[in-house]
Every structure is written in structure tokens, then in C-alpha cells.
Amino acid sequence: MRWPDDAQGWPMAAYSRQILHRPHRWHVQEAGEGPTILLIHGAGGATQSFRGLFPILMETHHVIAVDLPGQGFTQLGAQQRCGLDHMSEDLLSLCRNQGWTPDLVVGHSAGAAIALRMWEMGMRPKTGIVGLNAALGNFKGMAGWLFPIMAKALAVTPFSASLFASTTTRASVRNLVEGTGSKLDQVGLELYYRLATDKGHVDATLSMMAQWSLDGLLERLGKIDCPVHLITAANDKAVPPEVSADAARKLPNARLTALPDLGHLAHEEDPERIANLILNT
């Protein structure tokens, strides 16, 4: 998607700006005063994922939300820099360039892995890291090898992103969202439809999937001693709650909060409850 051409109706657009910091042209939303909170969305999402959380947190904090490379309105500058290490390195470089020193980093799904990797690279949030339905485990069984292969095939197959974007319907987006165990209102579904029908966003998401590897990070969890608050939702069908429970056992300074309801997009379903948990981390 192009900023500002495609920005009409985009949540929190009044707080948006673009920053050229190589290799990407970043889309950033920034507002509020106080301790700094950095929000990192998951694969396939964008800043719209935090449309409920952002306004609550900015009442008492300086809040920054960033679109990951190629996703949302961030323009991808290097196709090969969509894996965990490269994205973490590039986002950390952006933070240092802008003088952002987050007191707390909140990552949803794959965004939690990026937050932990950034800590390994030198970011030291004073309060720590919050993982919302954190994707901190590899796929089990057949999916463990089949899913990465499929993602890599899609990413290198000509026109795969174009085909996906052109054939996606609102009904299929609803099915995808509900398949994560979450139920969103029509506004939320429409925003995901806009993302899913944008070739650039889909292409970058497929590249992220193809280049993604957690093996090294998972092996080093026992050495990450910053405070980590993992929040899980019982209805999450994308990242089962036991993934966070297992990670919490390995992380030296972690605590786990298990919600009896909600799905993978818990922060979009009930932003007030999730904001309260974040602010009490």
C-alpha cells in the first residue's frame, strides 16, 4: 500500500509519518507523552492491529507503532531482509536513529520473537517485554516441514502474491480471521481485507514466512533474562497457549497470564483488558 494515497480511513492516520532509514521507508505512528512503549505487530498485520490499544496507551505513555518491512505502509527496500534477524536488526537501527529508547516493548505473535531478538541485539527496555499470543514455537509434525516449504514456494513463484491478492474475498478474510479463534467487527475485517488484497503486503508477508526461522532464538531462551510477560488466550487456534507456557518455563524471568477466552487477535477483540494487563506489567 502507498502512503498517503491509500491512507483514507486508516486507523490513527493523524499520528502517521514516513521515515526513510535504509534499507526501508518506514511507516510509523507516534503519539503521547511519558514512558515509551513500542508496539510490534505480527506477520500479515500492520499498525491497524493496535487501533484499540494505541489510543488507550497514549493517554499515559509515549507510544510508537511501526509497520514491519513491506507490510502495511512500510516500503520494502531489500527483499532478502524479511527474516527474524534482519527485521530485528533493521527495526533496532530505526529506533536508534530516531532516539527511541523503549521502556516496554509489546509484540504480538511473531512480533514477540522480534522483540526478544532485539533484546539480544542490545535493546534494553526498562520494564521488559510483553508477548501477546507469542509465536515462540515451531510447527509440529508434518507442518514443521511442509509449511515452510509451501511458504518458500509461494514466495519464489511468479505471480503468487498477485494471484492471492486478486482472488481474496471478504468472505475468505472472515474465514481466515475466525480460523485464528478471534471474532472481529466489520471495521476490523475490512482492514484485513485491504491488507490481503494488496500485492505488496502479501508479497512481503510471504517473504517473511519463507525467511523465518526461530531455531536459534528458541535455543537461547534460557539466556534471555529480561522481564517477559506472556499473555495467552484460550481460544487461540493459530498459536496454542501451550507454546507460551513452554517458553515461560525456559525464560529465566517470565510470567504467564492465561485468559479463559478470546483468540489470536485478543488485543483487537478486547483492547481495554489487554491494555490493563500491559500497563500492569
C-alpha positions in Angstrom: 0.0 0.0 0.0 1.1 3.5 -0.7 1.2 6.4 1.8 -0.6 8.7 1.7 -2.6 7.6 -1.4 -4.2 4.6 0.3 -4.5 6.0 3.8 -8.1 7.1 3.7 -9.9 5.5 6.7 -6.7 4.0 8.1 -6.8 4.0 12.0 -4.7 6.6 13.8 -3.7 8.2 10.4 -3.3 11.5 12.2 -0.3 10.1 14.0 1.3 8.6 10.9 4.5 9.6 9.2 7.1 8.0 7.0 10.8 7.7 7.8 13.4 6.8 5.2 16.0 4.8 7.1 17.8 2.4 4.9 17.0 -0.1 3.6 13.3 0.7 4.1 10.9 3.6 4.0 9.1 3.0 7.3 5.5 3.8 8.3 5.4 4.9 11.9 2.6 6.1 14.2 3.7 8.0 17.2 1.8 9.9 19.9 1.6 10.6 23.6 4.0 11.6 26.4 5.6 9.6 29.2 7.5 6.3 29.2 7.9 4.8 25.7 6.0 1.7 24.5 7.0 0.2 21.2 4.3 -1.9 19.5 5.3 -4.6 17.0 2.6 -6.4 15.0 2.6 -10.0 13.8 3.1 -11.4 10.3 0.4 -10.2 7.9 -0.8 -7.4 10.1 0.1 -3.7 10.4 -0.4 -0.8 12.7 -4.2 -1.3 12.3 -3.8 -4.2 14.6 -3.3 -1.8 17.5 -6.2 0.6 16.7 -7.8 -0.2 20.0 -4.7 -0.4 22.2 -2.9 2.7 20.8 -5.5 5.3 22.0 -5.6 3.8 25.5 -1.9 3.5 26.0 -1.2 7.0 24.6 -3.2 8.6 27.4 -0.3 7.9 29.8 2.6 6.9 27.6 4.6 7.8 24.5 3.5 5.1 22.1 5.2 4.1 18.8 3.7 1.6 16.3 5.7 0.5 13.2 4.7 -1.4 10.1 7.2 -4.2 9.5 9.2 -4.1 6.2 6.9 -4.4 3.2 3.8 -4.8 5.3 1.1 -2.1 5.7 2.6 1.2 4.5 6.3 0.4 5.1 8.0 0.2 1.7 10.4 -2.8 1.5 13.9 -1.8 0.5 15.5 -5.2 0.4 13.6 -8.4 -0.4 16.1 -10.6 1.4 15.8 -8.8 4.7 12.4 -10.2 5.8 13.7 -12.9 8.2 13.8 -12.7 12.0 17.4 -11.5 12.3 17.3 -8.9 9.5 14.0 -7.4 10.5 15.1 -7.2 14.2 18.3 -5.6 13.1 16.6 -3.1 10.8 13.9 -2.1 13.4 16.6 -1.7 16.1 18.6 0.5 13.8 15.5 2.6 13.1 14.9 3.0 16.9 18.5 4.2 17.5 18.3 6.5 14.5 15.2 8.2 15.9 16.4 8.2 19.5 13.7 5.9 20.7 14.6 4.0 23.9 11.5 1.9 24.7 10.7 1.3 28.4 8.4 -1.5 27.3 8.2 -3.5 24.0 4.9 -5.2 23.1 5.0 -7.8 20.4 2.0 -9.7 19.0 2.6 -13.2 17.7 5.8 -13.1 15.5 6.3 -9.5 16.9 7.2 -11.1 20.3 10.0 -13.0 18.7 11.3 -9.8 17.1 11.2 -8.1 20.5 13.2 -10.9 22.1 15.7 -10.8 19.3 16.1 -7.1 19.6 16.9 -7.6 23.3 19.6 -10.0 22.3 21.0 -7.3 19.9 21.2 -4.7 22.6 17.8 -3.1 23.2 17.2 -3.0 27.0 13.6 -1.9 27.8 13.5 -1.0 31.5 10.1 -2.6 32.1 10.7 -5.5 29.8 8.8 -7.3 27.0 5.1 -8.3 26.7 4.3 -11.1 24.3 0.7 -11.3 23.1 0.0 -14.8 21.9 3.7 -15.0 21.2 4.7 -17.2 18.3 7.7 -18.8 20.1 7.5 -22.3 18.8 7.9 -24.2 15.5 5.1 -26.1 13.8 4.7 -29.7 15.0 4.7 -32.8 12.9 4.1 -32.6 9.2 3.5 -28.9 9.3 7.0 -28.5 10.7 8.5 -29.1 7.3 5.5 -28.7 4.9 4.5 -25.2 6.0 8.0 -23.6 5.5 8.4 -25.3 2.1 5.0 -24.1 1.0 5.8 -20.5 2.1 9.1 -20.6 0.2 7.5 -22.0 -2.9 4.8 -19.2 -2.8 7.4 -16.5 -2.2 9.5 -17.5 -5.3 6.7 -18.4 -7.6 5.9 -15.7 -10.1 2.5 -14.0 -9.6 1.7 -16.0 -6.4 1.2 -12.7 -4.4 -0.8 -11.2 -7.3 -3.0 -14.3 -7.5 -3.6 -14.3 -3.8 -4.4 -10.6 -3.6 -6.7 -10.7 -6.7 -8.7 -13.7 -5.6 -9.2 -12.9 -1.9 -12.7 -12.1 -0.9 -14.3 -10.6 2.2 -15.7 -13.9 3.0 -12.3 -15.6 2.8 -10.8 -12.9 5.1 -13.6 -13.5 7.6 -12.9 -17.3 7.5 -9.1 -16.6 7.9 -9.7 -14.4 10.9 -12.2 -16.7 12.5 -9.8 -19.6 11.9 -7.5 -17.9 14.4 -10.2 -18.2 17.1 -11.0 -14.4 17.1 -14.1 -12.6 16.1 -13.7 -9.0 14.8 -16.3 -6.4 13.9 -16.8 -5.3 10.3 -14.3 -2.5 10.6 -11.6 -4.9 11.7 -12.4 -7.3 8.9 -12.4 -4.6 6.3 -8.9 -3.5 7.3 -7.6 -7.0 7.0 -9.3 -7.2 3.6 -7.4 -4.1 2.5 -4.2 -5.7 3.5 -4.9 -9.1 2.0 -5.8 -7.6 -1.4 -2.6 -5.5 -1.6 0.0 -7.3 -3.7 3.0 -5.6 -2.0 1.8 -6.5 1.5 1.1 -10.1 0.5 4.4 -10.5 -1.2 6.3 -9.2 1.9 4.3 -11.4 4.2 5.2 -14.5 2.1 8.8 -13.4 2.1 8.7 -13.1 5.9 7.2 -16.6 6.1 9.8 -18.1 3.7 12.8 -16.5 5.5 11.5 -17.0 9.1 13.5 -19.3 11.4 13.2 -19.5 15.2 15.7 -22.3 15.8 18.5 -20.1 17.1 16.3 -17.9 19.3 14.5 -20.9 20.8 17.8 -22.5 21.8 18.8 -19.3 23.5 15.6 -18.5 25.5 17.3 -19.6 28.7 19.8 -16.8 28.3 17.3 -14.0 27.9 16.9 -12.8 31.4 14.9 -9.6 30.9 11.4 -9.5 32.4 8.9 -11.1 29.9 5.2 -11.1 30.4 3.5 -13.7 28.1 -0.3 -13.2 27.7 -2.2 -16.1 26.1 -5.8 -16.6 25.0 -7.5 -20.0 25.4 -9.3 -19.8 22.0 -6.1 -19.0 20.1 -6.1 -21.5 17.2 -3.1 -20.0 15.5 -0.6 -20.2 18.4 -1.8 -22.6 21.0 -1.5 -21.4 24.7 1.0 -24.2 25.5 3.5 -22.5 23.2 3.7 -19.6 25.6 3.6 -21.8 28.6 6.6 -23.8 27.3 8.5 -20.6 26.5 7.7 -19.2 30.0 9.3 -22.3 31.6 12.5 -21.7 29.6 12.8 -17.9 30.0 14.5 -17.1 33.4 12.4 -14.1 34.2 9.0 -14.7 32.7 5.4 -14.7 34.0 2.4 -16.1 32.2 -1.2 -14.7 32.1 -3.7 -17.1 30.6 -7.1 -15.6 29.5 -10.0 -18.0 29.6 -11.5 -16.6 26.3 -10.5 -14.6 23.2 -8.4 -15.7 20.3 -5.2 -15.0 18.5 -6.2 -11.3 17.9 -7.1 -10.8 21.6 -5.8 -7.3 21.6 -8.2 -6.4 18.8 -11.2 -8.2 20.4 -10.8 -6.7 23.9 -8.2 -3.8 23.8 -9.2 -2.5 27.3 -8.5 -5.7 29.0 -5.2 -6.2 27.2 -4.2 -2.6 27.8 -4.8 -3.1 31.5 -2.5 -6.2 31.5 0.2 -4.3 29.6 0.1 -1.3 31.9 0.3 -3.5 35.0 3.3 -5.4 33.6 
